[in-house]
Amino acid sequence: MRGLIEDDYVTEEGEFVINIGPQHPSTHGVLHLKVWLDGETVKKVQPHLGFIHRSIEKMSESLSYRNFIFATSRMDYLAAHINNEACALTVEKGLQLEVPDRAKYIRTILAELTRLQSHLLWWGCTGLDLGAVTPFFYAFREREFIMEIMEETCGARLTQNFMVPGGVMYDIHPNFQKRTKEVLTQIKSKFQEYDNIMTGNVIFENRTKGVGLLSKEDAISYGVTGPTARASGVSCDIRKLIPYSAYDQVQFDEILGTGGDCYARYMIRMHEMKQSVFIIEQLIDNIPEGEFQAKTKNVIKLPKGEFYQRVETPRGELGVFIVSDGAASPYRIKYRSPGFSNLSALPLMAKGGKIGDLVAIMSTIDLVIPDIDR
Amino acid sequence: MNTEELKSSISAILPSVIYDETGEFLNVNIASEELYPLINELRSNSEFDFDYLFCLTCIDWKDHLMMVYHLLSKTHQHTIVLKAKISNRENAEIETVCNIWRTAELLEREVFDLFGVKFINHPDLRRLFLSDDWNGYPLRKDYVDENMISL
């Protein structure tokens, strides 16, 4: 929140400082970047956070184990399902509760639909950031179908709050399977169109190839996860490493890149969308019959101890760390959010590049600011 | 390395550690003064090779603060949780680890901001989320704010 104080603007000869944000279209939210420039070359970047810090961790300390889950929908609002799932899994780990297979399948399908819509939104916004307006409309056209499925089954489009300890809140809507299959067919037919408009475009390739390099060692040291790290060759897909829900029953590939530049990060996400479609296709016809929620007590109390659960969100590894003292609300909760660690590598990636590259790097890291601020 | 091997190797470096295996991971309890030599060895020794710090946080246990480091080795795929007890609440201090894992730089600033733990040798220790003139450290259990509403 600092940065508006004058001593911070002391610069060397020829350098000057500009502020990008907190209200700037390319920061995708209220992120304030202070950038030291020499001409157009970026010398140093300093992120200033806290504009939408709501202290969800403190708030959760006074909420019950059922209620705190719903606050996490407001963290990474593009992956509300997966945030909720991470919390539910942690509580289940503490209770040593076995979730019915039906709930596991529904969770996995919804998580992959979430990943698909999040990546679609990212794809549209990346186009917008790099000067192409059309992809944004294409992406939102397909994303709308997914949001409708969410609305029908969960009752909400963005903050779904559908995962509860023990399973999912309701059974799926009767139309769910039919509509999901329709959407998959629709999206699969559009991947070629996406590639035609963006991937092979010369201007796009020039803006992204060799820009914002991140080495494998730096990616691990900075705690970078998700597609951003996989583009640098770090194998970090939690769905593969520590399978949760129904991920141990499906086949999919962990996409790894080697370039470590913006283009590699772009390609990883394009391939991940296809993998998500592939995962849903394997599950959608095989949802087992039975209960959709395991029986839990009205007031959930976790035994004394510490519980940690890692899941893979569209942006990387989300960790939920619950410390319980045996009471009906958590003693301490820590969210290890993927955006926070990914952002910490931004100054390294942007250094020495042009200011236009900074926008390309920011959009390919796929920052969601409420996830960083929490 | 498996849990037993990890335990014997860590005890060889620092005999005073106390282990706790009740949770999912192996917990290693130490005092805050002993942190840096041990954690440096855990990173640089190729037998441990803990190259990935996936979570760094603090817990307020009312009479003391506790720093928690979740460490993972990408090469050996073993995990430990290192817990450093800070007895002095009023002037909480601990050595920084951000020269070992760069991700710690922002995470330690967050802990400084919300718990008031000072990290010795941290290159840029400032408030991260809150304004510079904020009073108190919100995630401490004894923090009171007149605008806080208890549900």
Interface residues (C-beta under 8 A of the other chain):
Chain A: M1 R2 L49 G50 H53 S55 E57 K58 S62 L63 K93 D218 I220 S221 Y222 G223 V224 V234 S235 G305 E306 F307 Y308 R310 E317 G319 F321 V323 Y331 R332 K334 R336 F340 S341 L343 S344 A345 L348 D373
Chain B: T22 G23 E24 F25 N27 D51 Y52 L53 F54 C55 T57 I59 D60 V68 H70 K74 V81 W101 R102 T103 E105 L106 L107 E110 L114 R126 R127 L128 F129 L130 S131 D132 P138 L139 S150 L151
